């Protein structure tokens, strides 16, 4: 568990960036109903729709792009954390001597497919 926290702490920058991008995506998603209300109000009053539709479209695109970017950053960071844990956590296991196996008694002609 300690190796995991050491690896996570080494990747604080990307994690904070992913948090910020996800927060932007959430704010943009929460603002979409307000922009849709503006579009409906413009329809009911006969006002021009171009500004309201532009804002709504921008919020939808911003939310989608920020959600995708945040997911990509988190996926990439998670893969790097797992790689670091495997590197630092598995190296003592690989270097551990294996006692109890008599390698001289193994049949050199033994085949796995048989």
N, C-alpha and C positions, 0 to 999 in steps of 0.2 A: 504494500500500500504506500509505503514511503517512496518507492521508486516512481509510482504513478504521480504523486504530488510534486516530486522533483521535476518530472517531465512536463507536467501541466504548468508549473511556475516558469519553466523555460520558454513557454509559448504564451505568456500573458498578453503581449502586444496584439497578436492576431485574435485572441479571444475577446479583448476589449473592443477591437475594431468590429468583430462580428456582432457583439452586443450593440454597439452604436448603430450599425447598419440595420439590424433587426428592429431597433427602436424607431428608426426613421421609417421603415416599412410599416410598422404598426401604426404610427401616427398618420401616415398617408392613407392606410386602410380605414382608420377611424374617421378621417375627414371626408371620405367618399360619400357617405349619406348626406352630409351637409351640402356638398357640391351638387348632389342629385336633387336635393330640395330646391336649390337655387335654379336648377334647370326647370323643374316643375313650376316654380313661381314665375319664371320668365315666360313659360308657355301660357300660363293662365292670365298674365297681364299683357301679353302681346309684345313684350320687350324682345330685344335681340338676344339670340341664343349663342352667338359665337363665343363670347367671353366665358359664359358658364360652361359650355361644352368643352372649351379649351382647358379650363381648370379641371373639370372632371376627368378628361382624358389624360391630362398630365399627372393627376393623382393616381389613376389606375396604372399608368406606365411606371411611375416612380415606385409604387408599391410592388409591382411585379419584378422590376429590376432589382430593387433592394432585397426582396425576399430571396431571389435567386443568388445574388451575390453573397448574402449572409449565409445561406445554406452551403455554398461552395467554400467559403472561408472556414466554416465549422467542419465540413467534411475533410478538407485538406489538413486543418490543424489536428483533427482527431487521428488521421492517418499518421501524422508526424509524431504524435504522442505515443501511439501504439508502437511505432518503429523504435522510438527511444526506449520505451519500456522493454521491448524485446532485446534490444542491443545490450542494455545495462542489466536487465533481469536474467537473461538467458546465458550470459557469458560465464557466470560462476558455475552453472550447470554443465556447460560444455567442458569446462576445465576440471571438473570433478573426476578423480580417478574411479574407474569401474573395477571393483574387487569382486571376486567370486566367480568369474567366468574363466573357464579353462579353454583358452583359445586354441591350444595345441590339439585338443581332442575333437575339434570340429572337422567334419568331412569336407575336404576342399572340392569335391565333385558334387556336392549337394546342390540341387536346383530348386528354386522356389516354385516353379511351374509344375513340379511333380506332385 
